[in-house]
Amino acid sequence: MIEETSLPPIQEFGGCRCGAARYEVDVTEAHTLACHCRDCQTHLGSPFSVFFIVPKNKFRWISKPKGAVSFSDTAVRQFCKSCGTYLKWVGTNSKNDAEVNVMTLDNPSILTINEEIFTRTRMPWVQPIEGAIQHFAGRH
């Protein structure tokens, strides 16, 4: 009989550019998305954002950021008031998940992009990511 073993947790750390906000996260079950929506584009000044989703209980603030902004009633974006780094998206309909800016990980290359969302507003000079599931609108 083969005994089932679970994977050991992949514990990572991340934070803002100045170090005022820090977090710890288990990315073992992380699901990573590139978002091409206009909110992400204008908020970050970038053609898309890259974020990962983990169960909320796998994410812990070591030192919580002091900034928060909301552009609608669907979410609050947490950022560092000292350096401006955008760290986390807190959606009103995603109470069981933590959605975190991949580039704030100390080692962002540990994750690969699983899906691209809101490709209808992808910049024409940005190519689809090979192997990533494509969604014309939001997550399904």
FIMAR-292339 format. One record per residue (C-alpha): x, y, z; residue in three letters; chain. Coordinates in steps of 0.25 Angstrom, whole numbers, plus 5000, padded with zeros to 4 digits. Layout:
BEGIN
{xx=X, yy=Y, zz=Z, residuo=ala, cadena=A}
...
! end
This chain:
BEGIN
{xx=5000, yy=5000, zz=5000, residuo=met, cadena=A}
{xx=5005, yy=5014, zz=4996, residuo=ile, cadena=A}
{xx=5004, yy=5024, zz=5007, residuo=glu, cadena=A}
{xx=4999, yy=5038, zz=5002, residuo=glu, cadena=A}
{xx=5008, yy=5049, zz=5006, residuo=thr, cadena=A}
{xx=5004, yy=5064, zz=5005, residuo=ser, cadena=A}
{xx=5014, yy=5074, zz=4999, residuo=leu, cadena=A}
{xx=5022, yy=5082, zz=5010, residuo=pro, cadena=A}
{xx=5017, yy=5096, zz=5010, residuo=pro, cadena=A}
{xx=5025, yy=5106, zz=5001, residuo=ile, cadena=A}
{xx=5027, yy=5118, zz=5011, residuo=gln, cadena=A}
{xx=5030, yy=5131, zz=5004, residuo=glu, cadena=A}
{xx=5032, yy=5145, zz=5009, residuo=phe, cadena=A}
{xx=5029, yy=5158, zz=5002, residuo=gly, cadena=A}
{xx=5026, yy=5173, zz=5004, residuo=gly, cadena=A}
{xx=5027, yy=5187, zz=4999, residuo=cys, cadena=A}
{xx=5039, yy=5194, zz=4993, residuo=arg, cadena=A}
{xx=5043, yy=5202, zz=5006, residuo=cys, cadena=A}
{xx=5040, yy=5190, zz=5015, residuo=gly, cadena=A}
{xx=5030, yy=5196, zz=5024, residuo=ala, cadena=A}
{xx=5019, yy=5186, zz=5020, residuo=ala, cadena=A}
{xx=5023, yy=5171, zz=5021, residuo=arg, cadena=A}
{xx=5016, yy=5158, zz=5019, residuo=tyr, cadena=A}
{xx=5017, yy=5143, zz=5020, residuo=glu, cadena=A}
{xx=5010, yy=5133, zz=5011, residuo=val, cadena=A}
{xx=5009, yy=5119, zz=5008, residuo=asp, cadena=A}
{xx=5009, yy=5118, zz=4992, residuo=val, cadena=A}
{xx=5007, yy=5103, zz=4991, residuo=thr, cadena=A}
{xx=4993, yy=5105, zz=4986, residuo=glu, cadena=A}
{xx=4995, yy=5118, zz=4979, residuo=ala, cadena=A}
{xx=4987, yy=5121, zz=4966, residuo=his, cadena=A}
{xx=4994, yy=5132, zz=4958, residuo=thr, cadena=A}
{xx=4986, yy=5141, zz=4948, residuo=leu, cadena=A}
{xx=4990, yy=5153, zz=4939, residuo=ala, cadena=A}
{xx=4979, yy=5163, zz=4939, residuo=cys, cadena=A}
{xx=4977, yy=5172, zz=4927, residuo=his, cadena=A}
{xx=4965, yy=5180, zz=4932, residuo=cys, cadena=A}
{xx=4966, yy=5196, zz=4931, residuo=arg, cadena=A}
{xx=4965, yy=5197, zz=4946, residuo=asp, cadena=A}
{xx=4978, yy=5189, zz=4948, residuo=cys, cadena=A}
{xx=4984, yy=5196, zz=4936, residuo=gln, cadena=A}
{xx=4982, yy=5210, zz=4941, residuo=thr, cadena=A}
{xx=4984, yy=5207, zz=4956, residuo=his, cadena=A}
{xx=4998, yy=5201, zz=4953, residuo=leu, cadena=A}
{xx=5001, yy=5209, zz=4940, residuo=gly, cadena=A}
{xx=5005, yy=5196, zz=4934, residuo=ser, cadena=A}
{xx=4998, yy=5188, zz=4923, residuo=pro, cadena=A}
{xx=4994, yy=5177, zz=4933, residuo=phe, cadena=A}
{xx=4995, yy=5173, zz=4947, residuo=ser, cadena=A}
{xx=5000, yy=5159, zz=4952, residuo=val, cadena=A}
{xx=4994, yy=5154, zz=4965, residuo=phe, cadena=A}
{xx=4993, yy=5141, zz=4972, residuo=phe, cadena=A}
{xx=4981, yy=5135, zz=4980, residuo=ile, cadena=A}
{xx=4983, yy=5126, zz=4992, residuo=val, cadena=A}
{xx=4973, yy=5122, zz=5003, residuo=pro, cadena=A}
{xx=4972, yy=5134, zz=5013, residuo=lys, cadena=A}
{xx=4978, yy=5125, zz=5025, residuo=asn, cadena=A}
{xx=4991, yy=5124, zz=5017, residuo=lys, cadena=A}
{xx=4994, yy=5138, zz=5017, residuo=phe, cadena=A}
{xx=4999, yy=5147, zz=5029, residuo=arg, cadena=A}
{xx=5003, yy=5161, zz=5030, residuo=trp, cadena=A}
{xx=5016, yy=5163, zz=5038, residuo=ile, cadena=A}
{xx=5014, yy=5178, zz=5037, residuo=ser, cadena=A}
{xx=5001, yy=5182, zz=5031, residuo=lys, cadena=A}
{xx=5001, yy=5194, zz=5021, residuo=pro, cadena=A}
{xx=4995, yy=5207, zz=5025, residuo=lys, cadena=A}
{xx=4989, yy=5211, zz=5011, residuo=gly, cadena=A}
{xx=4976, yy=5207, zz=5005, residuo=ala, cadena=A}
{xx=4968, yy=5211, zz=4993, residuo=val, cadena=A}
{xx=4955, yy=5207, zz=4987, residuo=ser, cadena=A}
{xx=4950, yy=5211, zz=4973, residuo=phe, cadena=A}
{xx=4937, yy=5203, zz=4974, residuo=ser, cadena=A}
{xx=4929, yy=5196, zz=4984, residuo=asp, cadena=A}
{xx=4935, yy=5182, zz=4980, residuo=thr, cadena=A}
{xx=4949, yy=5184, zz=4986, residuo=ala, cadena=A}
{xx=4959, yy=5191, zz=4994, residuo=val, cadena=A}
{xx=4974, yy=5191, zz=4990, residuo=arg, cadena=A}
{xx=4984, yy=5191, zz=5001, residuo=gln, cadena=A}
{xx=4997, yy=5199, zz=4999, residuo=phe, cadena=A}
{xx=5009, yy=5205, zz=5006, residuo=cys, cadena=A}
{xx=5006, yy=5219, zz=5010, residuo=lys, cadena=A}
{xx=5022, yy=5221, zz=5011, residuo=ser, cadena=A}
{xx=5026, yy=5216, zz=4997, residuo=cys, cadena=A}
{xx=5013, yy=5214, zz=4989, residuo=gly, cadena=A}
{xx=5015, yy=5199, zz=4987, residuo=thr, cadena=A}
{xx=5002, yy=5193, zz=4983, residuo=tyr, cadena=A}
{xx=5001, yy=5180, zz=4991, residuo=leu, cadena=A}
{xx=4988, yy=5173, zz=4993, residuo=lys, cadena=A}
{xx=4974, yy=5173, zz=4987, residuo=trp, cadena=A}
{xx=4962, yy=5171, zz=4997, residuo=val, cadena=A}
{xx=4949, yy=5167, zz=4989, residuo=gly, cadena=A}
{xx=4936, yy=5168, zz=4995, residuo=thr, cadena=A}
{xx=4932, yy=5155, zz=4989, residuo=asn, cadena=A}
{xx=4945, yy=5148, zz=4992, residuo=ser, cadena=A}
{xx=4945, yy=5147, zz=5007, residuo=lys, cadena=A}
{xx=4952, yy=5133, zz=5008, residuo=asn, cadena=A}
{xx=4964, yy=5137, zz=4998, residuo=asp, cadena=A}
{xx=4976, yy=5146, zz=4999, residuo=ala, cadena=A}
{xx=4979, yy=5152, zz=4986, residuo=glu, cadena=A}
{xx=4993, yy=5158, zz=4986, residuo=val, cadena=A}
{xx=5002, yy=5165, zz=4976, residuo=asn, cadena=A}
{xx=5012, yy=5155, zz=4971, residuo=val, cadena=A}
{xx=5023, yy=5165, zz=4969, residuo=met, cadena=A}
{xx=5023, yy=5168, zz=4984, residuo=thr, cadena=A}
{xx=5029, yy=5154, zz=4987, residuo=leu, cadena=A}
{xx=5043, yy=5154, zz=4991, residuo=asp, cadena=A}
{xx=5045, yy=5143, zz=4980, residuo=asn, cadena=A}
{xx=5033, yy=5146, zz=4970, residuo=pro, cadena=A}
{xx=5039, yy=5136, zz=4960, residuo=ser, cadena=A}
{xx=5035, yy=5124, zz=4968, residuo=ile, cadena=A}
{xx=5021, yy=5125, zz=4962, residuo=leu, cadena=A}
{xx=5016, yy=5124, zz=4948, residuo=thr, cadena=A}
{xx=5004, yy=5130, zz=4942, residuo=ile, cadena=A}
{xx=4992, yy=5120, zz=4941, residuo=asn, cadena=A}
{xx=4981, yy=5129, zz=4934, residuo=glu, cadena=A}
{xx=4980, yy=5143, zz=4927, residuo=glu, cadena=A}
{xx=4967, yy=5150, zz=4930, residuo=ile, cadena=A}
{xx=4960, yy=5162, zz=4923, residuo=phe, cadena=A}
{xx=4968, yy=5159, zz=4910, residuo=thr, cadena=A}
{xx=4958, yy=5168, zz=4903, residuo=arg, cadena=A}
{xx=4966, yy=5180, zz=4908, residuo=thr, cadena=A}
{xx=4979, yy=5174, zz=4906, residuo=arg, cadena=A}
{xx=4989, yy=5184, zz=4899, residuo=met, cadena=A}
{xx=4991, yy=5179, zz=4885, residuo=pro, cadena=A}
{xx=5006, yy=5179, zz=4886, residuo=trp, cadena=A}
{xx=5005, yy=5169, zz=4898, residuo=val, cadena=A}
{xx=5005, yy=5154, zz=4894, residuo=gln, cadena=A}
{xx=4997, yy=5143, zz=4901, residuo=pro, cadena=A}
{xx=5005, yy=5136, zz=4911, residuo=ile, cadena=A}
{xx=5008, yy=5122, zz=4906, residuo=glu, cadena=A}
{xx=5000, yy=5111, zz=4913, residuo=gly, cadena=A}
{xx=4992, yy=5121, zz=4921, residuo=ala, cadena=A}
{xx=4976, yy=5119, zz=4920, residuo=ile, cadena=A}
{xx=4970, yy=5132, zz=4913, residuo=gln, cadena=A}
{xx=4958, yy=5139, zz=4918, residuo=his, cadena=A}
{xx=4951, yy=5150, zz=4910, residuo=phe, cadena=A}
{xx=4945, yy=5155, zz=4923, residuo=ala, cadena=A}
{xx=4947, yy=5152, zz=4937, residuo=gly, cadena=A}
{xx=4950, yy=5139, zz=4944, residuo=arg, cadena=A}
{xx=4940, yy=5127, zz=4942, residuo=his, cadena=A}
! end
